[in-house]
Amino acid sequence: MSDQVESGLVKYSQMSSSISHYSTSHQAAPEPRAEEEEEKQESLKERRQRQLREEGERMKRRVERYGPPLEELPDEFEPRLNPKARVMWYGLGTTLSAIVDYAKEEGFYEESSPRANRNALYDTVDRFRNKCGWRKLKLIAPVSLEFNCLIAFWSNYSSEFLNVKDEKAMLRILREALKIDPAQKPMWFRPVTC
């Protein structure tokens, strides 16, 4: 064979191997097997459970440090007596699932849309503001082992409060909407951000 033909064959074989390498390296990845998907889902569940345990431990430490919700506001949290008093919120403790259930019943919660779900929480509080006639209602994350949401009426720094009659009416509306035990009383809670 001539040197030209031989060098051409060598070049062709090099091109051919690089083409086959290119085509195999850029092929679509094989479909994940069902077992791999199950393992992935299981690891996600385990991670979520671990996160929930860690969150629960953090909340326990907060409750140990700051104490449980209070029926009466102590003097140390009264801004007129203690100008450096920490913020406390007075309201009705509930759970996120109770708020979501209410949003589903009212028809403004979408299972498939996380953004819409976040908006549904704010829509729920807006509806409660309108139903109760108290524009100052807020949704707060409280330091509590029992509740992860607080429908807050006011804080210890607020200057406006409801009279007893209006507060009772508001409590009736909220208890009925969120299916809260009528014996549950509003309490003073520290916010998680304390």
C-alpha positions as CSV (number, residue, x, y, z in Angstrom):
1,M,0.0,0.0,0.0
2,S,1.2,3.5,-0.7
3,D,1.9,5.8,2.1
4,Q,-0.9,8.1,1.0
5,V,-3.5,5.4,1.2
6,E,-2.2,4.2,4.5
7,S,-2.2,7.7,6.0
8,G,-5.8,8.2,4.7
9,L,-6.9,4.9,6.3
10,V,-5.3,6.0,9.6
11,K,-7.1,9.4,9.4
12,Y,-10.4,7.7,8.5
13,S,-10.1,5.3,11.4
14,Q,-9.3,8.2,13.8
15,M,-12.3,10.2,12.5
16,S,-14.5,7.2,12.7
17,S,-13.5,6.5,16.3
18,S,-14.0,10.1,17.3
19,I,-17.4,10.2,15.6
20,S,-18.5,7.0,17.4
21,H,-17.2,8.5,20.7
22,Y,-19.2,11.7,20.0
23,S,-22.3,9.8,19.1
24,T,-22.1,7.5,22.2
25,S,-21.2,10.4,24.6
26,H,-24.1,12.5,23.4
27,Q,-26.9,10.0,23.3
28,A,-29.9,10.5,25.4
29,A,-29.5,9.1,28.8
30,P,-31.4,5.9,29.4
31,E,-34.8,6.3,31.1
32,P,-34.5,6.1,34.9
33,R,-35.7,2.8,36.2
34,A,-38.6,2.5,38.5
35,E,-36.3,1.4,41.3
36,E,-34.2,4.5,41.0
37,E,-37.3,6.7,41.1
38,E,-38.5,4.9,44.2
39,E,-35.1,5.3,45.9
40,K,-35.1,9.0,45.0
41,Q,-38.6,9.4,46.4
42,E,-37.6,7.5,49.5
43,S,-34.6,9.7,50.1
44,L,-36.7,12.8,49.6
45,K,-39.2,11.5,52.3
46,E,-36.3,10.7,54.6
47,R,-34.8,14.2,54.1
48,R,-38.2,15.8,54.7
49,Q,-38.7,13.8,57.9
50,R,-35.2,14.7,59.1
51,Q,-36.0,18.4,58.4
52,L,-39.2,18.1,60.4
53,R,-37.4,16.5,63.3
54,E,-34.8,19.2,63.3
55,E,-37.5,21.9,63.0
56,G,-39.3,20.3,66.0
57,E,-36.1,20.3,68.0
58,R,-35.5,24.0,67.2
59,M,-39.0,24.8,68.3
60,K,-38.6,22.9,71.6
61,R,-35.4,24.9,72.3
62,R,-37.3,28.1,71.6
63,V,-40.2,27.1,73.9
64,E,-37.6,26.2,76.6
65,R,-35.9,29.5,76.2
66,Y,-38.9,31.8,75.8
67,G,-41.6,29.8,77.5
68,P,-45.1,28.7,76.3
69,P,-47.9,31.0,75.2
70,L,-49.4,33.1,78.1
71,E,-52.9,33.8,79.1
72,E,-52.0,37.2,80.6
73,L,-49.3,39.6,79.5
74,P,-46.6,39.9,82.3
75,D,-45.3,43.4,83.2
76,E,-42.0,42.6,81.6
77,F,-43.7,42.6,78.2
78,E,-45.6,45.8,78.8
79,P,-43.9,48.6,76.7
80,R,-45.2,51.3,79.0
81,L,-43.4,49.7,82.0
82,N,-40.4,48.3,80.0
83,P,-39.4,50.3,76.9
84,K,-37.2,47.3,75.8
85,A,-40.0,44.8,76.0
86,R,-40.0,42.1,73.3
87,V,-42.9,41.9,70.9
88,M,-45.7,39.5,71.9
89,W,-48.8,38.8,69.7
90,Y,-52.3,38.1,71.1
91,G,-54.4,35.8,69.0
92,L,-55.9,32.4,68.3
93,G,-53.4,29.6,67.7
94,T,-54.2,27.2,64.8
95,T,-52.4,25.0,62.3
96,L,-51.4,25.5,58.7
97,S,-53.5,22.5,57.7
98,A,-56.6,24.1,59.2
99,I,-56.0,27.2,57.1
100,V,-55.3,25.1,54.0
101,D,-58.5,23.1,54.6
102,Y,-60.5,26.4,54.9
103,A,-58.9,27.7,51.7
104,K,-59.9,24.4,49.9
105,E,-63.4,24.7,51.2
106,E,-63.7,28.3,49.9
107,G,-62.2,27.2,46.5
108,F,-59.1,29.3,46.3
109,Y,-56.4,26.7,47.0
110,E,-54.8,25.0,44.0
111,E,-53.1,21.6,44.7
112,S,-50.7,22.1,41.8
113,S,-49.5,25.6,42.3
114,P,-47.1,26.5,45.2
115,R,-47.2,30.2,44.3
116,A,-51.0,30.2,44.4
117,N,-51.0,28.3,47.7
118,R,-48.8,31.0,49.3
119,N,-51.3,33.6,48.0
120,A,-54.1,31.5,49.4
121,L,-52.8,32.0,52.9
122,Y,-52.8,35.7,52.4
123,D,-56.3,35.5,50.8
124,T,-57.5,33.6,53.8
125,V,-56.3,36.3,56.2
126,D,-57.9,38.9,54.0
127,R,-61.2,37.1,54.1
128,F,-61.0,36.9,57.8
129,R,-60.3,40.6,58.0
130,N,-63.4,41.3,56.0
131,K,-65.6,38.8,57.8
132,C,-64.5,40.0,61.2
133,G,-64.3,43.7,60.4
134,W,-60.8,44.0,61.9
135,R,-58.2,45.1,59.4
136,K,-55.3,44.5,61.8
137,L,-55.5,40.7,61.7
138,K,-52.1,39.1,60.8
139,L,-50.8,35.6,60.2
140,I,-47.8,35.0,62.5
141,A,-45.5,32.0,63.1
142,P,-45.7,31.6,66.9
143,V,-43.2,29.9,69.3
144,S,-45.4,27.0,70.2
145,L,-45.3,23.2,70.2
146,E,-49.0,23.0,69.6
147,F,-49.6,25.5,66.9
148,N,-47.6,26.5,63.8
149,C,-49.8,29.5,62.9
150,L,-51.3,32.3,64.8
151,I,-54.2,34.5,63.7
152,A,-52.9,37.6,65.6
153,F,-55.3,40.3,66.7
154,W,-52.7,42.8,68.0
155,S,-49.3,43.0,69.7
156,N,-48.2,44.4,73.0
157,Y,-47.1,47.5,71.1
158,S,-50.5,48.1,69.4
159,S,-52.5,51.1,70.2
160,E,-55.9,49.9,69.0
161,F,-57.9,47.0,70.6
162,L,-61.3,45.5,70.2
163,N,-63.9,45.7,72.8
164,V,-65.0,42.5,74.5
165,K,-68.2,42.1,72.4
166,D,-66.4,42.5,69.1
167,E,-63.6,40.2,70.2
168,K,-66.1,37.5,71.0
169,A,-67.8,37.9,67.6
170,M,-64.4,37.7,65.9
171,L,-63.5,34.5,67.9
172,R,-66.8,32.9,67.0
173,I,-66.1,33.6,63.2
174,L,-62.6,32.3,63.3
175,R,-63.4,29.2,65.4
176,E,-66.2,28.2,63.1
177,A,-64.2,28.8,59.9
178,L,-61.1,27.0,61.1
179,K,-62.9,24.3,63.2
180,I,-61.2,25.3,66.4
181,D,-62.5,24.0,69.7
182,P,-64.8,26.7,71.3
183,A,-63.0,26.2,74.6
184,Q,-59.7,27.4,73.2
185,K,-58.9,30.9,74.3
186,P,-56.7,33.5,72.6
187,M,-53.3,33.8,74.2
188,W,-50.1,35.8,74.0
189,F,-47.4,34.3,71.8
190,R,-43.8,35.2,70.9
191,P,-43.2,35.3,67.2
192,V,-40.6,32.8,65.8
193,T,-38.5,35.7,64.7
194,C,-37.7,36.7,68.4
